[in-house]
Amino acid sequence: MKKQVLVLAVTAALLAACGKKEEPAPVAAPAPAPVAAAPAAPPAEEKVLNIYNWPDYIPEGMIAAFEKETGIKVNYDTFETNEALHAKLVAGNTGYDIVVPGVVFAKPQIEGGLYQPLDKAKLTNLKNLDPAVMQVLSKADPDNQHLVPWAWSFTTVGINKGKVEKALGKMPMPENAWDLVFKPEYTAKLKSCGIAYLDSPTEILPVALHYVGKDAYSNNPDDYKVATDMLAKVRKDIRMFSSTMIDDVASGKACAVIGWAGDINIAAARAVENKSKDVIEALLPATGATAFFDTMAITKDAKHPQNAHAFIDFFLRPENAAAMANDMTYNSGNLAAKDQIKPEIAGNKSIFVDAEYMTGKMIAPGSFTNEAREAMANAYNRFKQGK
């Protein structure tokens, strides 16, 4: 536009210099191009973040460190089962910005529009994550648009080694650890020192299905009858259905459990800290175990999504992911953190599982239809009630 005005001015000057009597008609300067309005900045969020997570599932001091660095006040609440979280999400108006669903539940939650897509431009530390873990998550979350791993582990059998050996007497440990909690010959002996099951249908039924030779994530309601027929044979030997597995194992209320390997390892660490003689172990069953991945997601009704992104990116720093492994004995799926993980944690095969077991025997998460989920809940409740 400046060049056009300059040419017109030079032309007029030349004509005047030549004595031309007729003045050229004035030429209107082109109107200035409209200037695009700058995009409105997002409204400033209050310095608050509301998180809903599992109990005993964050390294000590992490929240305080985030608050000190950002000035964002964190309100941190906990839930005990995926079912409880799911019910809150479906009801709406959760009051939370970040929740930590298991990936088995996350797929229908994503499909139901219960989460916001991530703004990956705000997550500079995504590059630290293990591509193999993200590939697993993509089965529930195509293109990894909504979920970021918090931690992963697997559902398995945990034992208080000394108490189990004493209860079994001359009976040797089974080759397949699932026999300890599913086979009457073993449960009849271990009931004396206590058998505990996680109080969750989506944890117990998949491993029971697998034990009886069915798909762990079967959507065939008939398969649940086969699994519960097996479970009914050992129901009388089960001492408790636990939502506080770490405390129950660490305090000696149960000597054989179906639990999360990470929680069993936390109980083992507490026993060591308390100078207990109990040796607690998470086992690797010969026929495999069910892997689970807990993930961070931003709720659809989050009032502080910018703060939520800030916390997710904070958690994905190598030092914070390493703290998860070191303090909580769970694998965070963060490759950049490996050099900062304690040798005794990195060398624990029930935390950092050997590739052979991982690829050959670990059962990847699946998903359930609504009909199958209802059948599972009904089957579990009948089993739990001894009907």
N, C-alpha and C positions, 0 to 999 in steps of 0.2 A: 504494500500500500504506500509506503514512503517513496519508493522509486517512481510510481505513477505521478504523484504530486510534483516531484522534482522535474520530471520531463515536461509537464504542462507549464511550469514556471519558466523553464528555459525557453520553450517555444514562444511564449508571450513576449519575452524580453527581446528575442530576435526580430519578431514582427514589428515591434515598436522602433527598433533601431533602423529598420528599412523604411520608415516614414509612411507605413500603411495607414490610410485614413479610417477605414472601417475597423472598429474594435471587434475582435472575435467574441462570439457569444460566450458568456461565462459557462464554464464547465463545472458542474457540481462534483465536489469530491465524493468519492464513494463512502457510503456509510460504514462506520467501523463495524467489524464483525462482532457479533454478540459474544461476550465472554462467558464461558460455561461456569455455572456456579460451583464452587468447591463443595465436595460431598460433606454433608453434615457430620460432624464428629459424633461418635456414639456418646450418649449421655454418660457422665461420670457415674461409676458405680460406688455405692457406699462400701466402705472398707470392711466387708463381711463376707464370709464364705461358710456355707452349711454343708457338711459332709456326713454321709450315712454309710457306715462300713461294718464289717464283721468285728466281734470282740477280739481282743488280744492280737491285733493285726496291723500294728504300725510301730516302727521303732521309737523308743523313748527319745524325746527331745526333738523329733522331726517337726511336729506342729509348732513348737515354740520357736524353732529356727526359722520356719517360714514366716511366722508372724513378725519376728524381729526384722527380717530382711525386707518384708513388703509393707508392714503396717496393717495388714489385713487380719482382722479378728476371726478365728476359726471356731465355729460351733460344731462339735464332733459327737455324733450319736451312733449307737450300734444296734444291729439286728442279729438274730441268731439263725435264721434259715432263709434260703432263697424264696421260699413260699411267702414269708412275712414281707420281704422286700417287694415281691411281685404284687401282692395285695395292695400295698401302699401306692405303687406306681399306677396300677389300674384305677384306683380310687381317685387319683388326681390331686392337685394342690398339695404336693408332697412336702413343700417347705425346704427341700434340699436342692443343692446345686450339683454335687457329685455323689453318685452312688456306686457301689461296687458289686455288680451282679456276677454270678457264675455264668459262663458262656452258654451252658445248656438252656438257661432261662433267657439269656440276652437275645437270642435269635427271634423268638416271638415278640419280645419287647420292642426290638428294632422294627419289625414288620408292623407292629401296632402303633408306630409313631411316638413312642414314649421317650425317645432321646433326640437331642439336637445333633446334627452333624458337627464334627470337629472342624475348627479352623486351623488347618495344619501349618499355616504361615506363622501361627503363634506358638508352635511346638517345635522349637529348634532342636530339641534333644530326641526327637523321634528316630534320628539316625543311629542312636545307640542300641536300638532294639534288635533282637535276634530275628532274622527273616524267617526262620523255621517256625518260631512261635507266631509271628504275624500271619504266616500261611495257614496255620491251624485256626486262628481267629477269623480269617477271611471266609471260612466255611459258614460261620454264623453272621458275619458282617462283611459282605462283599466290598472289596477295595479298602477295607479297614477305615470306613468312614466315621464310625461311632465309638469304637472300643480301643482302649490302650491297656496292655496288661498291667495288673497290680502285682500278682504273684501266681505261681502255679505249683501244683503238687499232684498227689493222687490219693484215692481212697483205697485203704489197705487194712491189713491186720497189724495191730500193735500188741506187744506183750511185755509184761513184767517177767523177765527171763527166769529169775529165781523162783518166783511164786508158781509160774506155769510148770516148771520142771518138777517142783515139789508136788503139785496137784496131780500131774500125770503119773508120777511114780515110775514104774518100770516101763510104761508105754513110751516109745520113742516119739520125738517130734515128727509130725507128718511131712511128707515131701512137699505137699501143697498147703500153704499156710491157711487157706480158706477153710480147710477141714477143721481147724481149731474152733471156728465159730459157726460152722454149718453142718458138721457131721455129729450125730448123737453120741457116738463112742467117745468123742473128745469133749463135747460140751457137758456131758454127764459128769465128767471129772473136774472140769474147770469151773463149774458153777460154785464150787466150794470157795474159790478165791474171787469170783465175780466176773461175769461177761457183760460188756456194755456195747450197745449199738448206738450209732449216731441217730438222733431223733429226727430223721428226714427221709421221706419216701424216695426222693430223687437221689439219695446216696445209697440206701439199702437195697432197693429193688433192682437197680442196674447190676450190682455185683452179684445179687442172688440169681438174676437171669443168666448172667455169664456162667455162674457155677453150675447151673442145670443145663448148659449147652445152648441157651437161647441168645439172641442178639441183646446185648446189654441195653440198647436203646430201642427195644422193640416197640412198635406201635400196634401190635396185635394183642388185644385184651386177653385172648385165650392163653397167651404165654405167661401172664401174671398169675393165673391159677396154678400153673406148673411150679412157678417160683414160690408162691405162698404155701403150696402143699409141702414143699421141702422145708420152708421156714417153720411151719406148724410143728414139725417134729422136734424142734429145738426150743420152741417158745418157752417151755417151762423152766429151761436152764438159764434164761437171760435175766440178769439182775436188774438192769436199768436201760432206759432209753435216754441218752444224754445230750444236752445242749451245752454242757460245760465240760467237754471231754478232757481238756488239759488238766483242770483241777481234779477231775475224777481219777485220771490215771496217776497224776503226780501224788495224790493223797492216798493211793492204795485202795480206792473203792472198787477197782476192777483190775484184773490181771490179764485179761484178753479182750480186745476191743476191735470193733470196726470203726475206723476213724481216718482222719486226714493225716498223711505222713508228716506234714509240717507241724501239726498240733502234737503228734506223738513225739516228735523230736524236741518240741518246746518242753513237754513234760519230762523228757529225758534230761534236758539241760537243767531244769529246776531241781531234779533229783540230785544232780551233781552239785549244784550250788548249795543245796541243803545238806550236803555231805551224807546223803542217804546211801545205804548199801544196795538199794534197788537198782537194777540195770534194766532200763526200758529201751525197747528197740522197735523200729518200724520195719516190717518185713517186706520182702519182694516175692509175692506168691509165684509159684512155678507156672501157673496158668495165666498170669497177668493180673493187672490192676487197672482201675478206671482213672484216667488222667482228668484233672479239672483245671480250669483257668479262670481266675477271678480277674475282673476287668474294671477299669474306671470308665464311667460314662457320664455325660452331662444331661440332666433331666430336661424334658421338653419345657417344663414350667420354671426352669432355673431363673432366679432373679439376679444372679451375679455370674453370668457366663464368662466375662473377662477374667474375673478372679479365679474361676474354675480352671481356665486355660493356664493361668499363671501357676497354680498349684500342680497341675499335671506335668507341666514342663519342669518344675522344681523337682518333682518326684523322679523324673527320668534322668536326672543328673547321675553320673556313675557313682559318686560317693553316697548318694541317697539310696540307690538301688542296691549297692553293696551292704548298706546298713540293714536293709530288709533281709537279705540273706544271712548276715552275721547275727542279727538280733532275733529274727523271727524264724529262722531255719526254713525259709521258703525260697524257691528259685524265682527271681524277678523277671527272667527272660531278657536281661539287659547285658549284651555282650561286652559293652565298654566297662562294666563293673567288675569283670572277673579278676583283674589284677589286684583288686582291693578286698577280696573275700578271704577270710581266714582259711588256712590250709585244712583244718579239721572239718570245716563246713564244705569247702570245695571237694574234699575227698570222701564225703559221706554219700554213699551210693543211693540212699533214699532221698537225697536232696538233688544232687547232680547225677542223674541216672545214666548208667552206661548206654552208649549208643545202641548196642546190641539188644538190650532189654527194651529200650525206648522204641525202637523200630519193629522189634519182633513180638513184644508181648504187651506193651502199654496200649490200652484201649482209648482211642481218641474220643472226645466228646461228640455226642449226637444231639438229636432234638426229638421232642415228642409232640404229637398232635394233641389238641385239646381233649379229644376222646380218650387217648392213651393216658394223658395226665390224670384225668378223672378216674379211669380204671386203676391206675397206679395208687392214687390216694385212697380209694376205697379198699383195695387189696391190702395196703399197708395198715390202715386203721383196723381192719378185721384181724390181721395178724397181731398187731400190738395189743388189741383187746382180748386176744386168745380165743377168737371165735372161728 
